[in-house]
Amino acid sequence: MERKKHAILSELVAPEMANVHGTMFGGVLLSLLDKAAYVAATRWSRSPCVTASLDQVSFLSPVQIGEYVSVHAEVFHVGTSSMTISIEAFAEDLRGGERRTVCRCFATMVAVHNGQPLAVPALECRTPDQKRACLHGFLRKKLLRTREHELDLLEKRIAGMDDDSIEAALSDPGAGGLA
């Protein structure tokens, strides 16, 4: 049986899912994104998965009560036990049929067995499009690791600053080498 690497979840936005502005709570949409990522990752790995992270979450447009939300998730990159899932959410006005992108993000899911990471099958990288996706996923992961390392160094540097150095950096971040 061929492994699937995608998932689509859809939901009608009801009043209990909305904030005082009549639009869907961001957290409710995040929950749908996470569920779609789980389905895509579990289909690919054929193992239970846990969410390691959601990143680059961009809310592009509010979702109104009564609109139909569709979340599309696809396994984008595979490491040893982790999978990067590319996610897009769309909202549709059921009366007019207009559909727009409302959110984009990535999730990192990890396959587990008895609480321990479990190796997952690699993605195929044979066709030109598959090769592009594999390269994009690899380079994206590398950039994220570099960013995490740089943020850790920055936090340590700031933690070691005295009050005068903090004041100087707040007034001119570039002068202290922090910008």
N, C-alpha and C positions, 0 to 999 in steps of 0.2 A: 504494500500500500504506500502510495506517494505521500510524503510529508507535506502538510500545509504550513505556510508561513504567514498567513494573514488572518485578520478577523474584522468583522463589522458588527458593531452594536448600535442599536437605535433606540430612541426614547422620545416620547412626547413630553414637552416641558409643561408641567402642571403647576398650579399656584404654590403648592407646598415646596417646590424646588426653587422658588424665586425670592429675591430680596425686596426691599421696600420700593425699588425702582421698577418692579415688574419684569426684571431680567433674571436669568438663571444665576444662582450662586456659583462663583468660580470653583468652590470646593465640590459642588455637585458634579460639575463638568470634569474636574480632576478625578473624581471617583470613577466616572465612565471611562476616562482615558486609561486609568490604571487597570480597570477590568478588561478593556480591549487588549492592552499590552499583555496581560496575563493569558488570555485566550490564545493570542498569536504565539507567545513563547511556549506555552504548554503544548500546543499543537505541534510545534517544531521539535521540541525536546522530548515530547511524550513522557514528561515527568512533571511533578508539581514544581511551581516556580514561586519565587518571592521577588518583590520589588526592591532593588538596590538604590535606584534614584530615578527622579524625573528631572530633566534639565531642559534649558532653553524653552521654557513654557511661554508662549506668546499668545495672549488673549487679543484677538484681532478685531472682534466685533461682538457686541452684547447679543444674547439670545433671549428673545421675548417669550413670555408665556404663550402657549399655543403653537409654538414652532416645533418642528420635528428635527431632532439632532441625530446625526449619524457620525459615529466615530470609526475611522478606518486605521487599523494598525497592521504593520508588516515588519517581520524580522529583517533587519537591515544589515546587521553585522553580527558575527559570532566569534566569541573568544573560546577559551577552554570550557568554562561553565557558564559564562555570561552571554547574554544576547542583547544587542541594542535594537530597540523597536522604534521605528519611525511612525508617528501618529499625527493624523489630521482629523479635525472635527468640522463638520458642515452643519449649517442650519438651513432648514427649508420652510418657507412660508407656504403652508398647505393651501391657502386660498389662491395665491398668485403663482405658486410653483417656483418662485425665485429661490435659488440656492447659493449660499456664500460660505466661504471658509471662515470659521470663527476662532479656531485655535490650532496651533502646531506645537509639537514638542517631541522629545525623545525620552524613552524609558530604558533603563538598564534592568533586565530581569536575570535572575540566577536560578538555574535548575538545582533542585536539592533532593536528597534522599536521606532520611533519618537526620535531618538538620545539617547535613554536610553538602558542600557543592558537588555537583555531578557533571561529568563531561557531557557535552552536547555535540551532535553532528555538525560538521562544517557546512557552510553554504556553498553551492556550486558557483564557480567563477570561470565559466567557459565562454559565454557569448560576450560580445563587446559591452552590452549593457550590464551584464552581471559583473564583469571585470571592473567597470566604472563604479558600481555600487560597492564592491569589495574594497576597492582602493579608497573610496570616500569614507567608508566605515572605519577602515584601519587608520587613516590620517585624522579623522575626527576624534577617535579614541586617544590617539597620541597627543593631539592638542589639548584635550581635556586633562590628561595626566600632567602635562606641562603647566597648565593653568592652576591645577590643584597644588602642585609643588610651589609655584610662585606665590600663591595666596598663603600657604603655610609659612614661607619665608617672611612675607610681609607682616603677618600676624606676630611672629616672633620678634621682628624688628620693632614694631610698634609697642609690643609689651615691654621691651627693654628701654623705652624712651622715658626721660624725666619730663616733668611738667613744662619746663621752659622749651624743650625740644618739641613737645606736642603743640604748644602755642605757636611756635615758629612755623611748624609744618601746616597748621590750620590756616595761618595767614598767607602762606605761599608754599603749597605742597611741592612744587617743582624744585624749590631751593633745597629742600631736605632730601632730594633724591627719591621721593615717594611717589611722584606722579609719573 
